[in-house]
Amino acid sequence: MGAAGLGARVALVERHRLGGDCLNSGCVPSKALLRAAKAIGELRLSASLGIDVSDVQVNYSRVVARVHARRAHIAEHDSVARLRGAGVDVFFGDGSFADTTTITVDGALLRFRRAVIATGGRPAFPPIPGLDRVPFHTNETIFELTELPRRLLVIGAGPVGCELAQALARFGAKVTVVDQARHLLGREDPEAAGIIRKALERDGVQFELGVRIEAAESDGDEVRLRLSSDPDAQVNRTIVGDALLVAAGRAPNIEGLALEAAGVQANSQGVVVNDRLQTSNHRVYAPGDVCSAYKFTHAADAMSRLVVQNALFFGRRKASALLIPWVTYTAPELAHVGATHADVTASGGHLGTVTVPLTDIDRAIVDDETDGFVRVHHERGKLRGCTIVATHAGEMIGEAAYALNHHGTLARLSNTIHPYPTQSEAFRKAGDVYRRQALTARVRRWFTRYFEWTR
């Protein structure tokens, strides 16, 4: 739509449903489901707020019906009518390259000056013996369940696994999350991930971390995972569930595209691109999950805007210059942008950290939402990264991303007036903490002399 809006002649080829993973089986249905789970969390807090609520019933089929209704409403944004109204020619069918300048769609030939591979990704399946013979769900099918599983096993303690585990546990399922890693959310700040684990455990989620799945089996309506936790791979125990969710990462959709015919290189990670998102065929570009380590809709959107500029106007914008935040939508949420805890550790003292716990934030106290913090990483006061654990971390991280993108400093955060009482006031407090740290004994002596002179 962006290219067509600029006057380019554009064809969009789709083999399944418009809107892709985000609309149909990703962000939209998952967040609609989490909205209902959030209501359960609020009801559980009601007693501490002085409100007595009893006999709360979860009608899971109605929860799922609402998920589908919200998805259908948003689908209008990606409809054929809207695309064609914007000047995009839409072709439904299996598209593949015929040569370096031609795409074939079910026998029709489309010649191009520039092409974009935006085929995204799909759930990846870990090499577990027997998994291919066991019925299981992924994010592409879990939202079609109209009956809540009594016992749910989840393979994968990443963002998708944690979000859905907490949601379904709040609805009443007995959920167990299994992962070979010893910690959930392994890319995150360890303390932040620890807070999320405790929150999920309070909601009834159980964890089997640091284990290897030796085999997956089914017995009637039951699914069994045989686990081992010792290096000799001796089976220690078996866990049982009524349903299995595999949330173990993503794989790029590159099969059937005949990339070799177009001279486009690819590997197991996806289409190979340079920093301008250009493939080995200089006419062909790729953004999003099919080529990037950042499997987020907003990252794909940012890369697509970059591709429009580079492909149509001979631009030289670089993907490495994009500052991409990410959010895990558990309760509380965990958000991050820029430098990480690991970067600070490896910096040899060049990066510092200021942490404001939510126990110091009045709005968090009155809302009973003190589990979390705002943590800013900086280099002599210049913002380099931020991690937030808070109920609205996903909303708050945008301020940090803007500040990083515009060379913001902790001093400027301190000078920025934040409305009181809000949890975003933690940013101002982080700036205040840094300023107090800068008030060394030597500086205090100078101030003492100044006040003596000016009495």
C-alpha positions in Angstrom: 0.0 0.0 0.0 2.9 2.3 0.7 4.4 1.8 -2.7 1.1 2.1 -4.5 0.3 5.3 -2.6 3.5 6.8 -4.0 2.4 5.9 -7.6 4.1 2.6 -8.2 2.3 -0.2 -10.0 2.1 -3.0 -7.4 1.0 -6.6 -7.4 0.4 -8.5 -4.1 0.5 -12.3 -4.3 -1.0 -14.3 -1.4 -1.6 -18.1 -1.3 -3.8 -18.3 1.9 -5.3 -15.4 3.9 -4.5 -11.7 3.8 -3.1 -10.3 7.0 -0.6 -13.0 7.5 0.5 -14.5 10.8 -0.2 -11.4 12.9 -3.8 -11.1 12.1 -4.8 -14.7 11.7 -2.8 -16.6 14.3 -0.4 -14.2 16.1 -0.7 -10.8 17.7 -4.4 -10.1 17.1 -6.0 -13.4 18.4 -3.4 -13.8 21.2 -3.9 -10.3 22.6 -7.7 -10.7 22.3 -7.3 -13.9 24.4 -5.0 -12.2 26.9 -7.6 -9.4 27.4 -10.0 -12.0 28.8 -7.3 -13.5 30.9 -6.4 -10.0 32.2 -10.0 -9.7 33.5 -9.5 -12.9 35.5 -6.4 -11.4 37.0 -8.3 -8.3 38.0 -11.0 -10.3 39.6 -8.5 -12.2 41.7 -7.2 -8.9 43.0 -10.7 -7.6 43.8 -10.6 -8.8 47.5 -7.5 -6.7 48.2 -9.2 -3.7 46.7 -12.2 -4.1 49.0 -14.5 -5.7 46.4 -16.1 -9.1 47.0 -16.6 -11.1 43.8 -17.9 -14.7 44.0 -18.9 -17.4 41.7 -16.9 -16.3 38.7 -17.5 -18.6 35.7 -15.3 -18.8 32.6 -17.2 -19.6 29.4 -14.3 -20.5 27.3 -16.3 -21.0 24.1 -17.5 -17.4 24.4 -14.0 -16.2 25.1 -12.9 -17.8 21.8 -15.9 -16.4 20.0 -14.9 -12.9 21.1 -11.3 -13.6 19.8 -12.7 -14.5 16.4 -15.0 -11.5 16.4 -12.2 -9.1 17.1 -10.0 -10.7 14.5 -12.8 -10.4 11.9 -13.2 -6.7 12.7 -9.5 -6.0 12.3 -9.4 -8.1 9.1 -11.1 -5.2 7.3 -7.8 -3.3 7.4 -6.2 -6.0 5.3 -9.1 -6.7 3.0 -9.0 -7.2 -0.8 -11.3 -4.2 -1.1 -9.1 -1.9 0.9 -5.9 -3.0 -1.0 -7.5 -2.7 -4.4 -9.0 0.7 -3.4 -5.4 1.8 -2.7 -4.3 0.7 -6.1 -2.8 -2.7 -5.4 -3.5 -5.6 -7.8 -4.2 -8.7 -5.6 -3.5 -12.2 -6.9 -4.4 -15.3 -5.0 -2.4 -18.5 -5.6 1.0 -20.0 -5.1 3.7 -17.6 -6.3 7.2 -18.5 -7.2 10.0 -17.1 -9.3 10.3 -18.1 -12.9 13.5 -16.2 -13.5 15.3 -13.1 -12.2 12.6 -10.7 -13.3 9.5 -12.8 -13.4 7.0 -14.4 -10.9 4.5 -17.0 -11.8 1.2 -17.3 -10.0 -0.7 -20.4 -10.9 0.4 -20.1 -14.5 0.1 -16.4 -14.9 3.4 -14.5 -15.4 4.1 -11.2 -13.6 7.2 -9.3 -14.7 8.8 -6.9 -12.2 11.5 -4.2 -11.8 11.6 -4.8 -8.0 10.2 -7.7 -6.0 9.7 -8.1 -2.2 9.7 -11.5 -0.5 7.5 -11.0 2.6 6.4 -14.5 3.2 7.0 -14.5 6.9 7.4 -17.5 9.1 5.6 -20.4 10.7 6.0 -22.4 13.9 9.2 -24.5 14.2 9.1 -28.1 15.4 11.9 -29.3 17.7 13.4 -32.7 16.8 11.6 -34.7 19.5 11.2 -38.4 18.8 7.5 -39.2 18.3 6.3 -35.6 18.1 5.2 -36.2 14.5 2.9 -38.9 15.7 1.3 -36.9 18.5 -1.6 -34.5 18.1 -0.4 -31.0 19.1 -1.3 -27.4 18.7 0.7 -24.3 17.6 -0.2 -20.7 17.6 -1.9 -21.4 14.2 -4.4 -23.8 15.8 -4.6 -23.0 19.5 -7.1 -20.2 19.0 -9.5 -22.5 17.2 -10.0 -24.6 20.4 -13.5 -24.0 21.8 -13.0 -26.2 24.9 -10.4 -25.4 27.5 -8.0 -28.3 28.0 -8.0 -29.6 31.6 -4.2 -30.3 31.5 -2.0 -28.4 29.0 1.6 -29.2 28.3 3.6 -26.4 26.6 7.0 -27.0 24.9 8.9 -23.7 24.9 9.4 -21.1 27.7 9.8 -18.2 25.3 7.3 -15.3 24.9 4.6 -17.2 23.1 4.8 -20.1 25.5 4.7 -17.9 28.6 1.9 -15.7 27.4 -0.4 -18.5 26.5 0.6 -20.6 29.5 -0.4 -17.8 31.9 -3.6 -17.0 30.0 -4.9 -20.6 29.9 -3.9 -21.2 33.5 -6.0 -18.2 34.5 -8.9 -19.7 32.7 -8.6 -22.8 34.8 -6.3 -25.2 32.9 -3.5 -27.0 34.7 -0.4 -25.9 32.7 3.1 -27.2 32.6 5.8 -25.5 30.6 8.8 -27.5 29.5 12.1 -26.2 28.1 15.7 -27.4 27.7 16.9 -24.0 28.9 17.3 -23.5 32.6 15.5 -20.2 32.6 12.4 -18.9 30.9 12.7 -15.9 28.5 16.4 -16.5 28.0 17.0 -13.3 26.0 15.8 -11.1 28.8 17.3 -9.5 31.9 17.5 -12.4 34.5 15.9 -10.4 37.3 13.1 -9.4 34.9 12.5 -13.0 33.8 12.5 -14.1 37.5 9.6 -11.7 38.2 7.7 -13.1 35.3 8.3 -16.7 36.5 6.9 -15.9 39.9 3.9 -14.2 38.4 3.1 -17.3 36.3 3.6 -19.6 39.2 1.1 -17.6 41.2 -1.4 -18.2 38.5 -0.7 -21.9 38.7 1.8 -22.5 35.9 4.3 -25.2 36.7 7.8 -25.4 35.1 10.1 -28.2 34.0 13.2 -26.3 33.0 16.7 -27.6 32.2 15.3 -30.9 30.9 15.4 -32.8 27.7 12.3 -34.3 26.1 13.3 -37.8 25.2 10.0 -38.7 23.5 6.5 -37.6 22.9 3.7 -40.2 23.0 -0.1 -40.3 22.9 -2.3 -42.8 24.7 -6.0 -42.3 23.8 -6.8 -38.7 24.7 -3.6 -38.2 26.7 -0.3 -36.8 25.6 2.9 -37.9 27.4 6.3 -36.3 27.4 9.2 -38.4 28.7 11.8 -36.1 30.4 15.4 -36.5 31.3 17.5 -34.1 33.3 20.8 -35.9 33.5 23.7 -35.9 30.9 23.4 -39.7 30.5 19.8 -39.2 29.1 18.3 -41.6 31.6 14.6 -41.1 31.7 13.6 -39.7 35.0 9.8 -39.1 34.8 6.8 -38.7 32.5 4.4 -35.8 32.5 0.9 -36.1 31.1 -1.6 -33.7 29.6 -4.8 -33.6 27.6 -3.4 -31.2 25.0 0.1 -30.1 23.8 1.1 -26.7 22.6 4.4 -26.4 20.7 5.9 -22.9 21.1 9.5 -23.6 20.2 10.4 -20.8 17.8 9.8 -19.9 14.2 11.0 -21.1 10.8 11.0 -19.0 7.6 8.5 -19.6 4.7 10.9 -20.1 1.8 9.8 -23.5 0.4 8.2 -23.5 -3.0 9.3 -20.0 -4.0 11.9 -21.3 -6.5 14.5 -18.8 -5.1 17.2 -20.4 -7.1 15.5 -19.4 -10.3 15.8 -15.8 -9.2 19.3 -16.1 -8.0 18.2 -15.4 -4.4 20.3 -17.1 -1.7 18.7 -18.6 1.4 19.7 -20.8 4.3 18.0 -22.4 7.3 17.5 -18.9 8.9 15.7 -17.6 5.8 16.4 -15.3 2.9 19.9 -13.8 3.0 19.9 -10.0 2.8 22.4 -7.3 3.2 22.1 -4.3 5.5 19.8 -2.6 3.0 17.5 -5.7 3.0 18.6 -6.5 -0.6 19.0 -10.2 -1.6 21.7 -11.6 -3.8 19.5 -10.6 -6.7 19.8 -6.8 -6.6 16.2 -6.4 -7.8 14.7 -8.5 -5.0 14.4 -7.4 -1.3 13.1 -9.1 1.8 11.8 -7.7 5.2 10.3 -9.3 8.3 10.3 -12.8 9.6 11.5 -14.4 6.4 14.9 -12.8 6.8 15.2 -11.2 10.3 16.0 -12.4 13.8 13.4 -9.9 15.1 10.1 -11.9 14.7 7.8 -9.0 15.5 5.1 -7.3 13.4 6.4 -3.8 14.2 9.9 -4.9 13.1 8.5 -6.2 9.8 6.6 -2.9 9.4 9.7 -0.9 10.0 11.7 -3.0 7.6 9.0 -2.8 4.9 9.1 1.0 5.1 12.9 0.8 4.7 12.4 -1.5 1.6 10.1 0.9 -0.1 12.7 3.7 0.2 15.6 1.5 -0.9 13.9 -0.4 -3.7 12.0 2.4 -5.3 14.3 5.4 -4.7 17.7 3.8 -4.7 17.9 4.5 -1.0 20.7 3.3 1.3 18.9 3.1 4.6 20.3 0.3 6.9 18.4 -2.2 8.9 21.1 -2.2 11.5 20.1 1.4 12.3 16.6 0.4 13.3 16.0 0.5 17.1 13.5 -2.3 17.7 11.7 -2.7 21.0 10.1 -6.0 22.0 7.4 -6.9 24.6 6.3 -10.1 26.2 2.6 -9.7 27.1 2.4 -11.6 30.3 1.0 -10.0 33.5 3.1 -8.0 34.3 4.5 -7.3 30.9 8.2 -7.3 30.1 9.5 -4.8 27.6 13.0 -4.1 26.3 14.9 -1.9 23.9 18.5 -1.3 23.1 21.4 -2.5 25.3 20.8 -5.5 27.5 22.0 -6.7 30.9 24.5 -8.9 29.1 25.8 -5.8 27.2 26.4 -4.0 30.4 28.2 -6.9 31.9 30.4 -7.2 28.8 31.1 -3.4 28.6 33.9 -3.4 31.1 32.4 -0.6 33.1 31.6 1.7 30.1 27.8 1.2 30.6 26.0 2.0 33.9 22.6 1.1 35.1 19.9 3.0 37.0 17.0 0.9 38.4 13.8 2.4 39.8 11.7 -0.4 41.5 7.9 0.0 41.2 7.8 0.0 45.0 9.1 3.6 44.7 6.3 4.6 42.4 3.1 5.9 44.0 0.8 4.9 41.2 2.1 1.3 41.3 1.5 1.3 45.1 -2.1 2.5 44.9 -2.8 0.0 42.0 -1.2 -2.9 43.9 1.2 -3.4 40.9 4.6 -3.1 42.5 6.1 -6.3 41.0 8.6 -4.8 38.6 11.0 -2.0 37.8 12.2 0.5 35.2 15.9 -0.2 34.4 17.9 2.2 32.2 21.3 1.4 30.9 23.4 4.5 30.0 26.9 5.6 29.0 27.8 8.7 31.0 24.1 9.7 31.1 23.4 8.9 27.5 20.6 6.3 27.1 21.7 3.0 25.7 19.0 0.6 26.7 15.9 0.1 28.9 14.1 -2.9 30.4 10.7 -2.5 32.0 8.6 -5.0 34.0 5.2 -3.4 34.7 1.6 -3.9 34.0 1.8 -1.4 31.1 5.4 -2.0 30.1 4.5 -2.3 26.4 3.0 1.2 26.5 5.9 2.6 28.5 8.8 1.3 26.4 7.8 3.6 23.5 9.1 6.6 25.6 12.5 4.9 26.1 12.6 3.9 22.4 12.0 7.5 21.4 14.6 8.8 23.8 17.2 6.3 22.5 16.4 7.1 18.9 16.9 10.8 19.5 20.1 10.7 21.6 18.2 11.2 24.8 19.9 11.5 28.2 18.9 10.8 31.8 19.2 14.5 32.5 16.6 15.2 29.9 14.3 12.5 31.4 14.8 14.2 34.7 13.7 17.5 33.2 10.7 16.0 31.4 7.5 16.6 33.3 5.5 13.3 33.7 1.9 13.4 34.9 1.4 12.4 38.5 0.5 9.7 39.5 1.5 7.5 36.6 3.9 4.6 36.4 5.8 6.3 33.6 7.0 8.7 36.3 9.7 6.1 36.9 11.6 7.6 33.9 11.8 10.9 35.7 12.9 9.3 38.9 15.6 7.4 36.9 16.9 10.7 35.7 16.8 12.1 39.3 18.8 9.1 40.5 21.5 9.7 37.9 21.8 13.3 38.9 22.2 12.4 42.5 24.9 10.0 41.6 26.7 12.7 39.7 26.7 14.8 42.9 30.1 13.7 44.1 31.8 14.8 47.4 33.9 17.2 45.4 30.9 18.8 43.8 29.2 19.0 47.2 32.2 20.9 48.5 31.9 23.4 45.7 28.3 23.9 46.4 29.0 24.4 50.1 31.5 27.2 49.2 29.0 28.7 46.8 26.3 28.9 49.4 28.7 30.4 51.9 29.7 33.1 49.4 26.1 33.9 48.6 24.7 34.2 52.1 
